[in-house]
Amino acid sequence: SPGAKAPLAVHAKGKQVCACFHVSATAIAAHLATGSGSAEARLADLQTALQCGTHCGSCVPELKSLVRASLPLVQAA
């Protein structure tokens, strides 16, 4: 018999980018939205905060791509 309470809502985690530390693209995007600096600084910040890309390194190319996509566009003068 079904329970009287409705089931809890399940929040989508998004695509998993880092398998070693179970870091999703959603978590990476949220962290990048709060950061600033160069692409290298943002990648280092991601690795420090979420530990993604610090174990086997297989996700580093995708992390670099996500970091580049999060950088603001520089307007040509």
All heavy atoms as a GROMACS GRO file, in nm:
protein
  530
    1SER      N    1   0.084  -0.117   0.000
    1SER     CA    2   0.000   0.000   0.000
    1SER      C    3   0.089   0.124   0.000
    1SER      O    4   0.183   0.134   0.078
    1SER     CB    5  -0.090  -0.009   0.121
    1SER     OG    6  -0.119   0.112   0.178
    2PRO      N    7   0.059   0.222  -0.082
    2PRO     CA    8   0.141   0.342  -0.088
    2PRO      C    9   0.131   0.421   0.043
    2PRO      O   10   0.031   0.416   0.113
    2PRO     CB   11   0.085   0.422  -0.204
    2PRO     CG   12  -0.037   0.352  -0.250
    2PRO     CD   13  -0.047   0.222  -0.180
    3GLY      N   14   0.238   0.494   0.072
    3GLY     CA   15   0.240   0.575   0.194
    3GLY      C   16   0.156   0.699   0.179
    3GLY      O   17   0.116   0.739   0.069
    4ALA      N   18   0.128   0.761   0.291
    4ALA     CA   19   0.046   0.881   0.292
    4ALA      C   20   0.126   1.004   0.250
    4ALA      O   21   0.069   1.103   0.209
    4ALA     CB   22  -0.012   0.903   0.431
    5LYS      N   23   0.258   0.995   0.262
    5LYS     CA   24   0.341   1.110   0.225
    5LYS      C   25   0.383   1.101   0.079
    5LYS      O   26   0.411   0.993   0.029
    5LYS     CB   27   0.467   1.112   0.312
    5LYS     CG   28   0.441   1.148   0.457
    5LYS     CD   29   0.567   1.143   0.538
    5LYS     CE   30   0.651   1.265   0.509
    5LYS     NZ   31   0.772   1.270   0.593
    6ALA      N   32   0.389   1.216   0.016
    6ALA     CA   33   0.438   1.222  -0.123
    6ALA      C   34   0.588   1.196  -0.122
    6ALA      O   35   0.658   1.228  -0.026
    6ALA     CB   36   0.408   1.358  -0.183
    7PRO      N   37   0.642   1.136  -0.228
    7PRO     CA   38   0.786   1.113  -0.233
    7PRO      C   39   0.862   1.245  -0.240
    7PRO      O   40   0.811   1.346  -0.287
    7PRO     CB   41   0.806   1.031  -0.361
    7PRO     CG   42   0.684   1.057  -0.442
    7PRO     CD   43   0.573   1.088  -0.346
    8LEU      N   44   0.984   1.243  -0.191
    8LEU     CA   45   1.069   1.362  -0.195
    8LEU      C   46   1.112   1.391  -0.338
    8LEU      O   47   1.134   1.300  -0.416
    8LEU     CB   48   1.193   1.342  -0.109
    8LEU     CG   49   1.168   1.325   0.040
    8LEU    CD1   50   1.299   1.294   0.110
    8LEU    CD2   51   1.105   1.449   0.099
    9ALA      N   52   1.124   1.517  -0.368
    9ALA     CA   53   1.169   1.556  -0.501
    9ALA      C   54   1.316   1.520  -0.518
    9ALA      O   55   1.396   1.537  -0.427
    9ALA     CB   56   1.149   1.706  -0.521
   10VAL      N   57   1.350   1.471  -0.633
   10VAL     CA   58   1.488   1.436  -0.664
   10VAL      C   59   1.543   1.546  -0.755
   10VAL      O   60   1.486   1.577  -0.858
   10VAL     CB   61   1.497   1.299  -0.735
   10VAL    CG1   62   1.639   1.267  -0.772
   10VAL    CG2   63   1.439   1.191  -0.646
   11HIS      N   64   1.653   1.606  -0.711
   11HIS     CA   65   1.715   1.712  -0.790
   11HIS      C   66   1.818   1.652  -0.885
   11HIS      O   67   1.900   1.570  -0.844
   11HIS     CB   68   1.782   1.814  -0.698
   11HIS     CG   69   1.686   1.881  -0.606
   11HIS    ND1   70   1.597   1.977  -0.648
   11HIS    CD2   71   1.662   1.863  -0.474
   11HIS    CE1   72   1.524   2.015  -0.547
   11HIS    NE2   73   1.561   1.949  -0.439
   12ALA      N   74   1.813   1.693  -1.009
   12ALA     CA   75   1.909   1.644  -1.108
   12ALA      C   76   2.047   1.698  -1.075
   12ALA      O   77   2.064   1.816  -1.047
   12ALA     CB   78   1.868   1.688  -1.247
   13LYS      N   79   2.145   1.611  -1.075
   13LYS     CA   80   2.282   1.651  -1.044
   13LYS      C   81   2.356   1.701  -1.168
   13LYS      O   82   2.456   1.768  -1.157
   13LYS     CB   83   2.360   1.533  -0.986
   13LYS     CG   84   2.314   1.494  -0.848
   13LYS     CD   85   2.401   1.384  -0.794
   13LYS     CE   86   2.358   1.343  -0.656
   13LYS     NZ   87   2.441   1.235  -0.603
   14GLY      N   88   2.309   1.666  -1.284
   14GLY     CA   89   2.377   1.704  -1.406
   14GLY      C   90   2.478   1.599  -1.446
   14GLY      O   91   2.499   1.499  -1.378
   15LYS      N   92   2.541   1.622  -1.557
   15LYS     CA   93   2.640   1.529  -1.611
   15LYS      C   94   2.761   1.521  -1.518
   15LYS      O   95   2.813   1.622  -1.473
   15LYS     CB   96   2.684   1.579  -1.748
   15LYS     CG   97   2.792   1.498  -1.812
   15LYS     CD   98   2.836   1.562  -1.942
   15LYS     CE   99   2.967   1.503  -1.985
   15LYS     NZ  100   3.032   1.582  -2.086
   16GLN      N  101   2.806   1.400  -1.491
   16GLN     CA  102   2.924   1.382  -1.408
   16GLN      C  103   3.049   1.409  -1.492
   16GLN      O  104   3.069   1.349  -1.597
   16GLN     CB  105   2.930   1.241  -1.352
   16GLN     CG  106   3.048   1.217  -1.261
   16GLN     CD  107   3.041   1.083  -1.192
   16GLN    OE1  108   2.938   1.045  -1.141
   16GLN    NE2  109   3.150   1.012  -1.192
   17VAL      N  110   3.134   1.499  -1.445
   17VAL     CA  111   3.256   1.534  -1.516
   17VAL      C  112   3.375   1.460  -1.455
   17VAL      O  113   3.455   1.402  -1.525
   17VAL     CB  114   3.280   1.687  -1.514
   17VAL    CG1  115   3.413   1.723  -1.578
   17VAL    CG2  116   3.166   1.758  -1.586
   18CYS      N  117   3.385   1.463  -1.323
   18CYS     CA  118   3.496   1.399  -1.252
   18CYS      C  119   3.444   1.272  -1.183
   18CYS      O  120   3.369   1.279  -1.087
   18CYS     CB  121   3.556   1.493  -1.149
   18CYS     SG  122   3.687   1.420  -1.049
   19ALA      N  123   3.486   1.158  -1.236
   19ALA     CA  124   3.441   1.030  -1.180
   19ALA      C  125   3.512   0.999  -1.048
   19ALA      O  126   3.453   0.935  -0.961
   19ALA     CB  127   3.467   0.918  -1.280
   20CYS      N  128   3.634   1.044  -1.032
   20CYS     CA  129   3.709   1.013  -0.909
   20CYS      C  130   3.644   1.074  -0.785
   20CYS      O  131   3.639   1.011  -0.680
   20CYS     CB  132   3.853   1.062  -0.921
   20CYS     SG  133   3.947   0.982  -1.052
   21PHE      N  134   3.597   1.198  -0.798
   21PHE     CA  135   3.539   1.269  -0.683
   21PHE      C  136   3.391   1.300  -0.702
   21PHE      O  137   3.336   1.379  -0.624
   21PHE     CB  138   3.619   1.396  -0.655
   21PHE     CG  139   3.759   1.369  -0.608
   21PHE    CD1  140   3.867   1.389  -0.691
   21PHE    CD2  141   3.782   1.318  -0.481
   21PHE    CE1  142   3.996   1.362  -0.649
   21PHE    CE2  143   3.911   1.291  -0.438
   21PHE     CZ  144   4.018   1.313  -0.522
   22HIS      N  145   3.328   1.241  -0.804
   22HIS     CA  146   3.184   1.256  -0.828
   22HIS      C  147   3.141   1.402  -0.837
   22HIS      O  148   3.048   1.445  -0.770
   22HIS     CB  149   3.103   1.182  -0.721
   22HIS     CG  150   3.147   1.042  -0.701
   22HIS    ND1  151   3.121   0.942  -0.792
   22HIS    CD2  152   3.219   0.985  -0.601
   22HIS    CE1  153   3.174   0.829  -0.748
   22HIS    NE2  154   3.234   0.852  -0.633
   23VAL      N  155   3.209   1.478  -0.920
   23VAL     CA  156   3.178   1.619  -0.937
   23VAL      C  157   3.100   1.637  -1.067
   23VAL      O  158   3.142   1.591  -1.173
   23VAL     CB  159   3.307   1.705  -0.940
   23VAL    CG1  160   3.272   1.853  -0.954
   23VAL    CG2  161   3.391   1.681  -0.815
   24SER      N  162   2.986   1.704  -1.056
   24SER     CA  163   2.899   1.722  -1.172
   24SER      C  164   2.927   1.853  -1.243
   24SER      O  165   2.986   1.946  -1.186
   24SER     CB  166   2.752   1.720  -1.126
   24SER     OG  167   2.724   1.835  -1.049
   25ALA      N  168   2.881   1.860  -1.366
   25ALA     CA  169   2.894   1.983  -1.445
   25ALA      C  170   2.817   2.096  -1.379
   25ALA      O  171   2.858   2.212  -1.385
   25ALA     CB  172   2.844   1.960  -1.588
   26THR      N  173   2.707   2.064  -1.312
   26THR     CA  174   2.628   2.165  -1.242
   26THR      C  175   2.708   2.228  -1.129
   26THR      O  176   2.708   2.350  -1.113
   26THR     CB  177   2.498   2.101  -1.186
   26THR    OG1  178   2.428   2.038  -1.294
   26THR    CG2  179   2.409   2.204  -1.122
   27ALA      N  180   2.777   2.145  -1.051
   27ALA     CA  181   2.859   2.197  -0.940
   27ALA      C  182   2.975   2.281  -0.993
   27ALA      O  183   3.009   2.385  -0.936
   27ALA     CB  184   2.912   2.082  -0.855
   28ILE      N  185   3.034   2.238  -1.103
   28ILE     CA  186   3.145   2.312  -1.163
   28ILE      C  187   3.097   2.447  -1.214
   28ILE      O  188   3.159   2.550  -1.189
   28ILE     CB  189   3.211   2.229  -1.275
   28ILE    CG1  190   3.281   2.107  -1.214
   28ILE    CG2  191   3.308   2.314  -1.357
   28ILE    CD1  192   3.323   2.003  -1.315
   29ALA      N  193   2.984   2.449  -1.284
   29ALA     CA  194   2.929   2.574  -1.337
   29ALA      C  195   2.895   2.671  -1.224
   29ALA      O  196   2.920   2.791  -1.234
   29ALA     CB  197   2.806   2.546  -1.423
   30ALA      N  198   2.838   2.619  -1.116
   30ALA     CA  199   2.804   2.704  -1.002
   30ALA      C  200   2.929   2.764  -0.940
   30ALA      O  201   2.931   2.883  -0.903
   30ALA     CB  202   2.726   2.624  -0.898
   31HIS      N  203   3.034   2.686  -0.930
   31HIS     CA  204   3.159   2.736  -0.872
   31HIS      C  205   3.225   2.838  -0.965
   31HIS      O  206   3.275   2.940  -0.919
   31HIS     CB  207   3.254   2.622  -0.840
   31HIS     CG  208   3.373   2.665  -0.762
   31HIS    ND1  209   3.367   2.689  -0.627
   31HIS    CD2  210   3.499   2.693  -0.799
   31HIS    CE1  211   3.484   2.728  -0.584
   31HIS    NE2  212   3.568   2.732  -0.688
   32LEU      N  213   3.223   2.812  -1.094
   32LEU     CA  214   3.283   2.904  -1.190
   32LEU      C  215   3.208   3.037  -1.196
   32LEU      O  216   3.268   3.141  -1.224
   32LEU     CB  217   3.288   2.840  -1.329
   32LEU     CG  218   3.392   2.730  -1.348
   32LEU    CD1  219   3.373   2.663  -1.483
   32LEU    CD2  220   3.533   2.784  -1.333
   33ALA      N  221   3.078   3.034  -1.168
   33ALA     CA  222   2.999   3.157  -1.172
   33ALA      C  223   3.041   3.255  -1.063
   33ALA      O  224   3.021   3.376  -1.077
   33ALA     CB  225   2.851   3.124  -1.157
   34THR      N  226   3.103   3.205  -0.957
   34THR     CA  227   3.144   3.291  -0.847
   34THR      C  228   3.290   3.332  -0.857
   34THR      O  229   3.337   3.413  -0.778
   34THR     CB  230   3.122   3.222  -0.711
   34THR    OG1  231   3.206   3.106  -0.703
   34THR    CG2  232   2.977   3.182  -0.693
   35GLY      N  233   3.363   3.276  -0.951
   35GLY     CA  234   3.507   3.300  -0.960
   35GLY      C  235   3.544   3.412  -1.055
   35GLY      O  236   3.461   3.466  -1.127
   36SER      N  237   3.671   3.444  -1.052
   36SER     CA  238   3.724   3.544  -1.144
   36SER      C  239   3.871   3.512  -1.166
   36SER      O  240   3.926   3.423  -1.104
   36SER     CB  241   3.708   3.685  -1.088
   36SER     OG  242   3.780   3.697  -0.967
   37GLY      N  243   3.932   3.586  -1.256
   37GLY     CA  244   4.074   3.566  -1.284
   37GLY      C  245   4.094   3.498  -1.417
   37GLY      O  246   4.001   3.480  -1.496
   38SER      N  247   4.218   3.459  -1.439
   38SER     CA  248   4.255   3.395  -1.565
   38SER      C  249   4.201   3.252  -1.569
   38SER      O  250   4.156   3.198  -1.469
   38SER     CB  251   4.407   3.392  -1.579
   38SER     OG  252   4.463   3.305  -1.481
   39ALA      N  253   4.211   3.192  -1.686
   39ALA     CA  254   4.166   3.053  -1.702
   39ALA      C  255   4.246   2.960  -1.610
   39ALA      O  256   4.190   2.870  -1.548
   39ALA     CB  257   4.180   3.009  -1.848
   40GLU      N  258   4.376   2.984  -1.600
   40GLU     CA  259   4.461   2.901  -1.515
   40GLU      C  260   4.424   2.916  -1.368
   40GLU      O  261   4.419   2.818  -1.294
   40GLU     CB  262   4.610   2.935  -1.535
   40GLU     CG  263   4.663   2.903  -1.673
   40GLU     CD  264   4.629   3.009  -1.778
   40GLU    OE1  265   4.587   3.122  -1.741
   40GLU    OE2  266   4.640   2.978  -1.897
   41ALA      N  267   4.394   3.038  -1.327
   41ALA     CA  268   4.355   3.064  -1.188
   41ALA      C  269   4.221   2.999  -1.156
   41ALA      O  270   4.202   2.941  -1.048
   41ALA     CB  271   4.349   3.213  -1.161
   42ARG      N  272   4.128   3.005  -1.251
   42ARG     CA  273   3.996   2.943  -1.230
   42ARG      C  274   4.007   2.791  -1.222
   42ARG      O  275   3.940   2.728  -1.141
   42ARG     CB  276   3.901   2.982  -1.342
   42ARG     CG  277   3.854   3.125  -1.332
   42ARG     CD  278   3.767   3.160  -1.452
   42ARG     NE  279   3.717   3.294  -1.440
   42ARG     CZ  280   3.587   3.325  -1.449
   42ARG    NH1  281   3.498   3.234  -1.475
   42ARG    NH2  282   3.549   3.449  -1.436
   43LEU      N  283   4.092   2.732  -1.306
   43LEU     CA  284   4.112   2.588  -1.302
   43LEU      C  285   4.174   2.547  -1.168
   43LEU      O  286   4.129   2.451  -1.106
   43LEU     CB  287   4.200   2.541  -1.418
   43LEU     CG  288   4.232   2.391  -1.421
   43LEU    CD1  289   4.104   2.308  -1.433
   43LEU    CD2  290   4.326   2.360  -1.535
   44ALA      N  291   4.274   2.620  -1.124
   44ALA     CA  292   4.338   2.590  -0.996
   44ALA      C  293   4.238   2.604  -0.881
   44ALA      O  294   4.238   2.522  -0.788
   44ALA     CB  295   4.457   2.682  -0.974
   45ASP      N  296   4.152   2.705  -0.889
   45ASP     CA  297   4.049   2.724  -0.786
   45ASP      C  298   3.951   2.608  -0.784
   45ASP      O  299   3.912   2.560  -0.677
   45ASP     CB  300   3.978   2.857  -0.810
   45ASP     CG  301   3.883   2.891  -0.698
   45ASP    OD1  302   3.920   2.874  -0.580
   45ASP    OD2  303   3.770   2.937  -0.727
   46LEU      N  304   3.911   2.561  -0.902
   46LEU     CA  305   3.822   2.445  -0.911
   46LEU      C  306   3.888   2.323  -0.846
   46LEU      O  307   3.824   2.249  -0.771
   46LEU     CB  308   3.793   2.411  -1.057
   46LEU     CG  309   3.673   2.471  -1.124
   46LEU    CD1  310   3.667   2.426  -1.269
   46LEU    CD2  311   3.546   2.437  -1.053
   47GLN      N  312   4.013   2.301  -0.879
   47GLN     CA  313   4.084   2.185  -0.827
   47GLN      C  314   4.099   2.192  -0.676
   47GLN      O  315   4.089   2.091  -0.608
   47GLN     CB  316   4.220   2.171  -0.895
   47GLN     CG  317   4.208   2.133  -1.040
   47GLN     CD  318   4.340   2.131  -1.114
   47GLN    OE1  319   4.425   2.216  -1.092
   47GLN    NE2  320   4.356   2.033  -1.202
   48THR      N  321   4.118   2.311  -0.622
   48THR     CA  322   4.130   2.327  -0.478
   48THR      C  323   3.995   2.308  -0.409
   48THR      O  324   3.985   2.235  -0.310
   48THR     CB  325   4.185   2.467  -0.444
   48THR    OG1  326   4.314   2.481  -0.504
   48THR    CG2  327   4.198   2.487  -0.294
   49ALA      N  328   3.892   2.371  -0.462
   49ALA     CA  329   3.762   2.369  -0.398
   49ALA      C  330   3.688   2.237  -0.414
   49ALA      O  331   3.631   2.185  -0.317
   49ALA     CB  332   3.675   2.483  -0.452
   50LEU      N  333   3.687   2.181  -0.534
   50LEU     CA  334   3.607   2.061  -0.562
   50LEU      C  335   3.690   1.935  -0.580
   50LEU      O  336   3.636   1.826  -0.592
   50LEU     CB  337   3.520   2.084  -0.687
   50LEU     CG  338   3.427   2.205  -0.684
   50LEU    CD1  339   3.352   2.216  -0.815
   50LEU    CD2  340   3.331   2.196  -0.568
   51GLN      N  341   3.822   1.949  -0.587
   51GLN     CA  342   3.917   1.841  -0.607
   51GLN      C  343   3.908   1.774  -0.743
   51GLN      O  344   3.978   1.676  -0.768
   51GLN     CB  345   3.907   1.737  -0.496
   51GLN     CG  346   3.942   1.791  -0.360
   51GLN     CD  347   3.940   1.685  -0.254
   51GLN    OE1  348   3.878   1.580  -0.270
   51GLN    NE2  349   4.008   1.711  -0.145
   52CYS      N  350   3.824   1.825  -0.831
   52CYS     CA  351   3.813   1.765  -0.964
   52CYS      C  352   3.942   1.787  -1.041
   52CYS      O  353   4.005   1.892  -1.028
   52CYS     CB  354   3.693   1.821  -1.040
   52CYS     SG  355   3.682   1.999  -1.042
   53GLY      N  356   3.984   1.688  -1.115
   53GLY     CA  357   4.106   1.698  -1.194
   53GLY      C  358   4.234   1.682  -1.116
   53GLY      O  359   4.341   1.711  -1.166
   54THR      N  360   4.225   1.635  -0.991
   54THR     CA  361   4.345   1.622  -0.909
   54THR      C  362   4.388   1.478  -0.885
   54THR      O  363   4.493   1.456  -0.826
   54THR     CB  364   4.325   1.689  -0.771
   54THR    OG1  365   4.218   1.624  -0.702
   54THR    CG2  366   4.296   1.837  -0.786
   55HIS      N  367   4.310   1.382  -0.931
   55HIS     CA  368   4.348   1.242  -0.905
   55HIS      C  369   4.404   1.177  -1.031
   55HIS      O  370   4.525   1.169  -1.047
   55HIS     CB  371   4.230   1.164  -0.849
   55HIS     CG  372   4.265   1.027  -0.802
   55HIS    ND1  373   4.351   1.005  -0.698
   55HIS    CD2  374   4.229   0.905  -0.847
   55HIS    CE1  375   4.366   0.875  -0.680
   55HIS    NE2  376   4.291   0.813  -0.770
   56CYS      N  377   4.319   1.134  -1.120
   56CYS     CA  378   4.369   1.064  -1.241
   56CYS      C  379   4.395   1.160  -1.356
   56CYS      O  380   4.472   1.131  -1.445
   56CYS     CB  381   4.274   0.954  -1.283
   56CYS     SG  382   4.126   1.010  -1.370
   57GLY      N  383   4.328   1.276  -1.356
   57GLY     CA  384   4.350   1.377  -1.458
   57GLY      C  385   4.271   1.359  -1.586
   57GLY      O  386   4.283   1.441  -1.677
   58SER      N  387   4.190   1.256  -1.596
   58SER     CA  388   4.118   1.233  -1.722
   58SER      C  389   4.013   1.340  -1.751
   58SER      O  390   3.974   1.359  -1.865
   58SER     CB  391   4.053   1.095  -1.723
   58SER     OG  392   3.952   1.087  -1.625
   59CYS      N  393   3.968   1.412  -1.648
   59CYS     CA  394   3.866   1.514  -1.669
   59CYS      C  395   3.926   1.652  -1.693
   59CYS      O  396   3.852   1.747  -1.723
   59CYS     CB  397   3.770   1.519  -1.550
   59CYS     SG  398   3.848   1.565  -1.394
   60VAL      N  399   4.056   1.668  -1.684
   60VAL     CA  400   4.119   1.800  -1.699
   60VAL      C  401   4.086   1.865  -1.834
   60VAL      O  402   4.055   1.984  -1.837
   60VAL     CB  403   4.270   1.792  -1.672
   60VAL    CG1  404   4.339   1.923  -1.708
   60VAL    CG2  405   4.296   1.756  -1.527
   61PRO      N  406   4.090   1.793  -1.947
   61PRO     CA  407   4.053   1.859  -2.074
   61PRO      C  408   3.910   1.916  -2.072
   61PRO      O  409   3.887   2.027  -2.120
   61PRO     CB  410   4.068   1.748  -2.178
   61PRO     CG  411   4.168   1.656  -2.119
   61PRO     CD  412   4.141   1.658  -1.971
   62GLU      N  413   3.817   1.843  -2.014
   62GLU     CA  414   3.680   1.894  -2.007
   62GLU      C  415   3.670   2.010  -1.909
   62GLU      O  416   3.597   2.106  -1.933
   62GLU     CB  417   3.582   1.783  -1.968
   62GLU     CG  418   3.439   1.828  -1.979
   62GLU     CD  419   3.338   1.716  -1.975
   62GLU    OE1  420   3.377   1.599  -1.966
   62GLU    OE2  421   3.218   1.747  -1.980
   63LEU      N  422   3.744   2.003  -1.799
   63LEU     CA  423   3.746   2.114  -1.704
   63LEU      C  424   3.798   2.241  -1.771
   63LEU      O  425   3.741   2.349  -1.754
   63LEU     CB  426   3.834   2.080  -1.583
   63LEU     CG  427   3.782   1.975  -1.488
   63LEU    CD1  428   3.887   1.942  -1.384
   63LEU    CD2  429   3.653   2.019  -1.423
   64LYS      N  430   3.906   2.228  -1.849
   64LYS     CA  431   3.962   2.343  -1.919
   64LYS      C  432   3.860   2.402  -2.016
   64LYS      O  433   3.848   2.523  -2.030
   64LYS     CB  434   4.089   2.305  -1.993
   64LYS     CG  435   4.207   2.283  -1.899
   64LYS     CD  436   4.331   2.247  -1.977
   64LYS     CE  437   4.452   2.229  -1.885
   64LYS     NZ  438   4.574   2.194  -1.959
   65SER      N  439   3.785   2.315  -2.083
   65SER     CA  440   3.682   2.360  -2.176
   65SER      C  441   3.572   2.436  -2.102
   65SER      O  442   3.525   2.541  -2.148
   65SER     CB  443   3.624   2.240  -2.251
   65SER     OG  444   3.518   2.279  -2.334
   66LEU      N  445   3.529   2.384  -1.987
   66LEU     CA  446   3.425   2.451  -1.908
   66LEU      C  447   3.476   2.586  -1.855
   66LEU      O  448   3.400   2.683  -1.852
   66LEU     CB  449   3.380   2.362  -1.792
   66LEU     CG  450   3.303   2.237  -1.833
   66LEU    CD1  451   3.286   2.143  -1.714
   66LEU    CD2  452   3.167   2.273  -1.891
   67VAL      N  453   3.601   2.591  -1.816
   67VAL     CA  454   3.660   2.716  -1.768
   67VAL      C  455   3.662   2.818  -1.880
   67VAL      O  456   3.622   2.934  -1.862
   67VAL     CB  457   3.801   2.693  -1.710
   67VAL    CG1  458   3.874   2.824  -1.690
   67VAL    CG2  459   3.794   2.615  -1.580
   68ARG      N  460   3.709   2.778  -1.998
   68ARG     CA  461   3.713   2.870  -2.112
   68ARG      C  462   3.574   2.922  -2.147
   68ARG      O  463   3.556   3.039  -2.179
   68ARG     CB  464   3.775   2.803  -2.234
   68ARG     CG  465   3.926   2.798  -2.231
   68ARG     CD  466   3.985   2.756  -2.365
   68ARG     NE  467   3.931   2.630  -2.416
   68ARG     CZ  468   3.981   2.510  -2.390
   68ARG    NH1  469   4.088   2.498  -2.314
   68ARG    NH2  470   3.926   2.402  -2.440
   69ALA      N  471   3.475   2.834  -2.141
   69ALA     CA  472   3.338   2.874  -2.173
   69ALA      C  473   3.281   2.972  -2.069
   69ALA      O  474   3.191   3.049  -2.101
   69ALA     CB  475   3.248   2.750  -2.181
   70SER      N  476   3.336   2.969  -1.948
   70SER     CA  477   3.284   3.057  -1.843
   70SER      C  478   3.350   3.194  -1.842
   70SER      O  479   3.302   3.285  -1.774
   70SER     CB  480   3.303   2.992  -1.705
   70SER     OG  481   3.439   2.998  -1.666
   71LEU      N  482   3.459   3.210  -1.916
   71LEU     CA  483   3.529   3.338  -1.918
   71LEU      C  484   3.446   3.443  -1.992
   71LEU      O  485   3.386   3.412  -2.096
   71LEU     CB  486   3.665   3.324  -1.985
   71LEU     CG  487   3.769   3.242  -1.910
   71LEU    CD1  488   3.892   3.222  -1.996
   71LEU    CD2  489   3.805   3.307  -1.779
   72PRO      N  490   3.443   3.565  -1.942
   72PRO     CA  491   3.369   3.670  -2.014
   72PRO      C  492   3.439   3.701  -2.146
   72PRO      O  493   3.562   3.693  -2.157
   72PRO     CB  494   3.375   3.790  -1.918
   72PRO     CG  495   3.488   3.762  -1.826
   72PRO     CD  496   3.505   3.613  -1.821
   73LEU      N  497   3.359   3.736  -2.244
   73LEU     CA  498   3.414   3.770  -2.375
   73LEU      C  499   3.483   3.906  -2.365
   73LEU      O  500   3.430   4.001  -2.306
   73LEU     CB  501   3.304   3.776  -2.480
   73LEU     CG  502   3.233   3.643  -2.509
   73LEU    CD1  503   3.119   3.668  -2.606
   73LEU    CD2  504   3.331   3.544  -2.566
   74VAL      N  505   3.600   3.917  -2.421
   74VAL     CA  506   3.674   4.042  -2.422
   74VAL      C  507   3.635   4.120  -2.546
   74VAL      O  508   3.643   4.067  -2.659
   74VAL     CB  509   3.827   4.014  -2.419
   74VAL    CG1  510   3.904   4.145  -2.425
   74VAL    CG2  511   3.864   3.935  -2.297
   75GLN      N  512   3.591   4.242  -2.526
   75GLN     CA  513   3.550   4.325  -2.638
   75GLN      C  514   3.672   4.383  -2.708
   75GLN      O  515   3.763   4.434  -2.644
   75GLN     CB  516   3.460   4.440  -2.589
   75GLN     CG  517   3.331   4.393  -2.525
   75GLN     CD  518   3.238   4.328  -2.626
   75GLN    OE1  519   3.239   4.366  -2.742
   75GLN    NE2  520   3.159   4.232  -2.583
   76ALA      N  521   3.674   4.375  -2.839
   76ALA     CA  522   3.784   4.434  -2.916
   76ALA      C  523   3.769   4.586  -2.916
   76ALA      O  524   3.659   4.638  -2.932
   76ALA     CB  525   3.782   4.381  -3.059
   77ALA      N  526   3.880   4.655  -2.902
   77ALA     CA  527   3.874   4.802  -2.896
   77ALA      C  528   3.861   4.862  -3.033
   77ALA      O  529   3.890   4.814  -3.133
   77ALA     CB  530   3.999   4.856  -2.828
   0.00000   0.00000   0.00000
